[in-house]
Amino acid sequence: MELKAFPLLDTRCKRLMLRRKHRVGKRGRQTYHYRPQQRLINRLAAQLQMPPQAVRQQIAQERLYLLRQMYGPDIGPQDV
């Protein structure tokens, strides 16, 4: 898969995108759902010349691909 959005992200955004569980604390070890901020979506839409909805789908597809590379094929779309 060709990664279009991931290389354009900042280091902190990359770390958040690859996170799978919340930190230990009040929430325990619940699954983490990545929600990119609207500023990021707008910036990537301008850089990639895509509509914002397509950028959201691209980020979700790339996150699923990267999580499967790291943790194996049992990661599904519900984990993204």
N, C-alpha and C positions, 0 to 999 in steps of 0.2 A: 504494500500500500504506500502511496506517495503521501508524505506528511507535508501539508501546505501551511497549516496554522501553527503547529507546535514549534517550529524553528523561529517563528516571529514573536513568541511569548517571552516575557521576562522570566528570570530565574524563579521568583516567588510563584508566579502563575504556573510554571512547569511543575514545581513541587506540589502545588495544590491539585493540579490535574492528575498527578500520579498517585495521590493519596487514596487509600482504600478504606481506612478506618479512622474514626474520630480519635483524638487523644484520650488518654485515660483521665477521668474526671467525673463530672456530673452525668455525662452521657454514657459513660462506660466505653465499651468497644463496639458501638453501633457503626453500621456502614456509613460511609461518607458519600454524599451526592454533590458532585461539582456543579456549581452554578456560576458561570462567568458573568462579570458585571457588564452593564450595558455599554460603558465606555470602551471596554475591551472589544465587544462585538462591533461597535461602530468603527473603531480603529482598524480592526482586521477586515471589515467590509470595505473600507476605503483602500487599504493596501492590496487586498486580493481582488478588488473590483467584483464583489459578489453581493447579493442582497443579504441583509442581516439574518434572515431565517436560514439561508443556505450556510452561512458561517456557523450558526448554532448546530446545524446537522453535521457539518464537517468536524467541528470540535468533538461532538459526541462520538462520531465514527472513529476519530483518531484516538480518543481516550479509550474506547473499547479495544481497539487494536493494541495500544501500548499496554493496557492492563493484562490482556491475554498473553502478550509477549513476556511480561514479568511474572504472572501468577499461574499461567496455564489456561487451557481451553475451557475450564469450568466457569469462567467469568462470563456472564450473560448480559444482555442489554438492560435487564432490571438492575444490575449493579452500577450502571453508568448513571 
